[in-house]
Amino acid sequence: MKKIGLVSLGCAKALVDSERIITRLRSEGYEIAPDYQGADLVIVNTCGFLDSARDESLDAIEEAMNENGRVIVTGCLAIGEEALREKFPKLLAVTGPHRYAEVVKAVHKALPPDDNFKTMLVPPGGLKLTPRHYAYLKISEGCNHSCSFCIIPQIRGKLHSRPVGDVLREAEQLANAGVKELLVISQDTSAYGVDLKYQTGEWRGKQVKTRLTEFADALGDLGIWVRLHYIYPYPHVDELLPLMANGRILPYLDVPFQHASPRLLKSMRRPGGKGSGGDQMLERLHKWRAQVPDLAIRSTFIVGFPGETEEDFELLLDWLREAKLTRVGCFTYEDVTGAPANELDNHLPAKIKTERYERLMEVQQEVSTQVLAARVGKTVEVIIDGADKEGAIARSSWDAPEVDGNIFIDDGAKLSVGELVKVKLTHSNDYDMWGKLAK
């Protein structure tokens, strides 16, 4: 068989792109090579969101060229084809993000498939780069917003939602293939269907609206974990809470707040509509938790944004102490080539940005320690990610893979990956918990 190497960089949305590419190629008889030396050519799926990510992508391309020499570049960085061609003139092809057909066409040109290959070698639901028991489900491409620190709309274009029937059929295929947890992703999951004017689609003999609430409710029919990521706090997000309370989807919201200072949120050009400011969001968080007491809320924040004062930063720390978010990620601001924020006044020194990052994470560590300690003694359902003679590693509804914490089960050595079991939580630290199988 002809062998393809793959380097996939960036976010989960790019990972889904890579999965679609290798699924198509594998179905045509290509084999996936484990290293550069065993590959007839290499595909590098790049990230270009931050300048640091661009540097990582350029390093990966250079490595692939040095180690293999036959390289196709795709993904977000590939929108700058001229610059890439100048730096790497011997590239086989350069395509933009989520252009799967162009990548496959480039592979065909450089390494034609065998004409006599007839057998499909892909499982139902396609090939996955994640463990078998969970999968990412990408429901749209692009974004309609103009956040001043972001160039995603320039890279991936405006919002383009997938028809709801297509997405639900893919989700059903994944569930039938053994996936126990779906992680719904896009650039702006709350906006799903806006560009399609919420048109309906057919699934399982019924009409479903291409809109987040109705879509999430339909996913609840699959009987597996459904976790929502990248939820902007539009007013209609409140409609998701009854679905969580009724067990249709997991009680988990990933809301990228980015800051709590109204002045900075305006400078960042953050969306969300009425009620998405710091004080208003605190009120909504309280209401959400009143409806779903076991609700987990994760978020990300940017510190050191141009013009951020000590007062702005202290406001953010106070907000975090009161909000008591379950999981928090933090980034120090950095310029992104082509982003409007580059032109703002009062850029902060790296030393101040680093110091604020450390202070924020220290505050959130204290919050997380308190929040997790309050769960000790509870019995929760968990999904098993791994097990050996030492015990098992699992996650609860509060924990998305790779970005959140874990639950360690001392008596879980005989459990299987993907298994759902009940665990009584016995103790915790700042980010993780421990437990024993519930009797």
TATAJO-V212182 format. One record per residue. N is the residue number from 1. OMEGA is omega in whole degrees, 0 to 359 (* if undefined). Layout:
n=[N	N]
omega=[OMEGA	OMEGA]
//
This chain:
n=[1	2	3	4	5	6	7	8	9	10	11	12	13	14	15	16	17	18	19	20	21	22	23	24	25	26	27	28	29	30	31	32	33	34	35	36	37	38	39	40	41	42	43	44	45	46	47	48	49	50	51	52	53	54	55	56	57	58	59	60	61	62	63	64	65	66	67	68	69	70	71	72	73	74	75	76	77	78	79	80	81	82	83	84	85	86	87	88	89	90	91	92	93	94	95	96	97	98	99	100	101	102	103	104	105	106	107	108	109	110	111	112	113	114	115	116	117	118	119	120	121	122	123	124	125	126	127	128	129	130	131	132	133	134	135	136	137	138	139	140	141	142	143	144	145	146	147	148	149	150	151	152	153	154	155	156	157	158	159	160	161	162	163	164	165	166	167	168	169	170	171	172	173	174	175	176	177	178	179	180	181	182	183	184	185	186	187	188	189	190	191	192	193	194	195	196	197	198	199	200	201	202	203	204	205	206	207	208	209	210	211	212	213	214	215	216	217	218	219	220	221	222	223	224	225	226	227	228	229	230	231	232	233	234	235	236	237	238	239	240	241	242	243	244	245	246	247	248	249	250	251	252	253	254	255	256	257	258	259	260	261	262	263	264	265	266	267	268	269	270	271	272	273	274	275	276	277	278	279	280	281	282	283	284	285	286	287	288	289	290	291	292	293	294	295	296	297	298	299	300	301	302	303	304	305	306	307	308	309	310	311	312	313	314	315	316	317	318	319	320	321	322	323	324	325	326	327	328	329	330	331	332	333	334	335	336	337	338	339	340	341	342	343	344	345	346	347	348	349	350	351	352	353	354	355	356	357	358	359	360	361	362	363	364	365	366	367	368	369	370	371	372	373	374	375	376	377	378	379	380	381	382	383	384	385	386	387	388	389	390	391	392	393	394	395	396	397	398	399	400	401	402	403	404	405	406	407	408	409	410	411	412	413	414	415	416	417	418	419	420	421	422	423	424	425	426	427	428	429	430	431	432	433	434	435	436	437	438	439]
omega=[174	192	180	171	181	171	183	182	173	191	179	179	176	178	177	176	179	179	180	180	183	176	179	182	179	179	179	174	177	176	179	183	181	182	182	187	182	184	174	170	184	173	176	178	193	173	180	186	178	178	177	177	177	179	178	180	179	177	180	178	180	178	180	178	181	185	184	176	179	192	171	181	175	177	190	181	186	176	176	187	184	180	179	180	180	182	182	187	184	176	179	182	176	177	180	182	180	175	187	183	180	178	181	178	179	177	179	182	183	185	186	179	177	182	185	182	185	190	175	183	179	179	174	182	177	177	182	176	175	172	188	189	172	183	174	180	183	188	178	174	171	186	180	186	181	178	190	181	192	177	180	179	177	183	188	175	178	181	177	183	174	177	188	179	179	182	181	177	176	179	180	176	180	179	179	180	176	177	181	182	176	176	184	183	171	176	179	185	181	183	184	176	181	182	179	182	176	180	181	175	184	174	181	176	178	179	179	179	176	183	191	184	182	178	180	179	179	177	178	178	184	178	177	179	176	184	184	178	174	181	173	189	173	181	184	175	178	181	181	186	176	178	177	180	182	177	180	176	182	177	187	176	175	186	182	183	179	176	178	180	179	181	180	177	177	178	177	183	182	178	176	177	180	178	181	175	186	182	180	180	176	178	181	178	179	180	179	182	175	179	183	184	182	183	173	178	175	179	174	182	175	174	180	176	181	179	179	179	175	178	177	184	178	176	179	180	178	179	180	179	181	183	180	178	184	182	182	170	183	178	170	182	169	178	173	182	179	181	181	182	179	186	180	177	171	171	186	176	181	181	179	180	180	180	180	175	182	179	180	182	176	177	182	176	177	179	182	178	179	183	182	179	180	180	180	182	180	174	185	173	180	174	186	177	180	179	173	184	180	183	183	173	186	175	175	177	180	193	172	182	173	185	182	184	179	171	182	184	185	182	184	185	184	180	182	178	181	180	176	182	176	182	173	183	187	177	187	168	184	184	185	178	178	180	177	179	181	180	*]
//
